[in-house]
Amino acid sequence: MLTRLLALVLLGVATACSAQTAPTAETFTAGTDYFLIEPSQPTSSGDKIEVLEVFGYSCSHCASFEPKIAEWKKTLAADVSFNYMPAMFGGIWENFARAYYTAETMGILGKTHEAMFKAVHVEKTIQAVEDIPAFYASHGVNADEFAATMNSFAVNAKVGRSQQQVPRYGVSSTPTMIVAGKYRIEASGPNSHERMLQVADFLVAKERAAAK
């Protein structure tokens, strides 16, 4: 009886250990849940792991993704740098990209980013490029100054970088997330918006582990 009890105890210990120490398989797979960017692209985040969301204010999917991104950003560790990159698909996409970079340049992006999505998709107060400066004027800047800054050297430089980088990342739709300049997460196939963030967490952890 004692031998049998000892064997059962040892079996229980072995089972518990196997549950704790079993190798962790990759939850997400390349080519399905995310895609390799080849060649990988340089980042501008220094020693931090860079995460970008390629988006557009005219994109309704980006608008519905934004509240989830806003909450997810609060959970990021200190070694992760998050930023947005407007997609440059021509037409109104470029105008909205210029609006984003102008707001960034003028220091009002923090209070206008989510509001712009609301103005475009809920309130529908922005129907043309001429409506953009007036929207930002309602957030405390001079409309004429905003319009002039949209075509300034600083904004042109940022727009030019987006025009170059978005194709290099292989982005063809929005929202798309880029991790460490190496991985692209698309809102298609099995990826819901929630799952995109789970994949991003997975890839951040992958980069963190590789750096050790």
N, C-alpha and C positions, 0 to 999 in steps of 0.2 A: 504493500500500500504506500509506504514511504517513498519507494522508488518511483511509483506511478505519479505521486503528487509532485515530486521533484521534477519529473519529466514534463508535467503540465506547466509548472512554474517557469521552467526554462523555455518552453515553447511560447508562453505568453511574453516573456522578455524578448525573445527573438523576433516575435511578430511585431511588438512595439518598436523595436530598433529598426526593423526593416521599413516600417511606415515612416520613421523619422529620417532615415539615412538613404532611402532609395534615391537613385539619381533622378533629378528633375528634368523631364523631357521638355523641349521647347514647346510652349503652349501655342505659339504662332509660327507659321512657316513662310519662308520667302517664296514669292511667286503666287501666293494665295492671299495671305493677310497683309503682306507688305512686299515691296519690290526694291531690289538693289539698284542704286544709282551708279552707273558706270560711264565714265570714271567718277569717283566720289568728288564732291565739290568742297572747296575751302569754306570754313566758317569764320564768323567775325566775333566769336564769343570768348576768345582767349582760351583759358583752361577749362571753361565750363562746357557742358554738353548742350549744344544748340538745338532747340526745337522751334520750327517755323510753322505757322499756318498760312498757306497760300489761299487767299480768299478774294472775294469781290463784294462790294456793297450792293451790287445789283443782283447777287445770287441769293435766292430765297433759302436754299439749303444752308448757306453760310449764316444767314440770319437766325435760323432755328438752331444752328450749332453754337452760336455765340454764348448763350447763357451757360451751356455745358462747359465751354472753354473757360469762361470767367470763373466758374467754381473750381475747375481742374487746376487752373494756374495757382490757386491758393494752396494746393497740396504739394507743389514742386519743392524739391530740396534745394539747398543753397548752391549746389554744383550744377544746376540746370538754368540755362538762359532761354527764355521764351520770347518770341517776337512774331509780328505779322509781316507778310509780304503780299502786297496787292498783285493779283494776276493782271497781265497785260494782254488782253485778248482783242484790243482795238475798240473804237467807238466809245461808248459810255464807260467801259471798263477803264480806259485810260483817264477819263475825266475824274472818275471816283478814286483812282490811284493817286492822281495829283491832289485831290482833296485830302486823302489820308496823309500824304507826305507833307502837305502844307500845314495841316493841323499838328502834325508831329513837330515841324520846324517852328511853329508859333507857340508850342508848349500847351496846347489845349486838347491833345488827343485823348487824355485820360477821361475827360468829361464829355467827349463828343462821339467816341467810337460806337458804343452801344446805341446812343441816341440817333446816329445816322442810319443804322439798320431800321430803327423804329420809324424814322421819317420817310424812308423809302418804301418799306413793306407794310406798315400799319397805317400811318397817317397819310401816306402818299402825297406828301407836300413837295417832293422833289421829282419833277417830271422832265427837267432839262438842265443842262450845265449852268444856265443862267440862274437857276434856283439855289445852287450850291453856296455861293458867298452869303446869301441871305440867311441860310440855315446856320452857318457858323457865326454870323453877326448876332443871332439870337443867343449865342453862347459867349458873348462878350468881346468879340474882335470887330475891327472895322471891315465892312464888306469890301470896300475898294482895295484895302491893303491885302485882304485875303485873296482877292482875284488876281492882284499883281504878283503875289507870292507863288500862286499856282504855276506861273511861268518863269519863276526865278531860276538862277543858276543852281542853287542848292536843291531845289525840287527836281529840276531837269536831271541832275546827277543821280538822284535816287530812283527816278523813273527809268533812267537808262540802265541802272543796275538790275532792276526788276525785269526789264525787257530781255536782258542777257541771261539772268539766272533761271527764270521760270522755265524756259525751254531746256536748259541744261539739267534741271531736275526731272525732266520728263513729264511735267504737269500738263494735263489736257482738260482737267475739270476741277471744280472747286466744291467743297473744301478739300484740300489735300494737305497732309502734314509731312514735314521733312525733318528727319532726326539725324543730327551730326553730319549733315551733308552726304550721308551714305544710304539712307533708307527713305522710301516714299510710301506713305499710307494713304490709300484712296478711299473715298466714300462710295464704294461699289462692291459688288460681289457679296461676301459674307459680312462686310463691315458696316454696321450701324454706327451712328455717331458715338455711342457709348463704347462700342468695341474699338473704334479708332483710338480712343483715349487709352484703352487697355493695352492696345498694341504699342502705343507710344510709350507707356510706362515700361513695358517689356523691353523695348529697344533702348530706352534710357538705362535700364538696369544692365542690359547687355554691354553697352558702352562703358558703363562704370566698372563692371567686372573686368573688361578687357584692359582698362587703364591701370589696374592694380599690379 
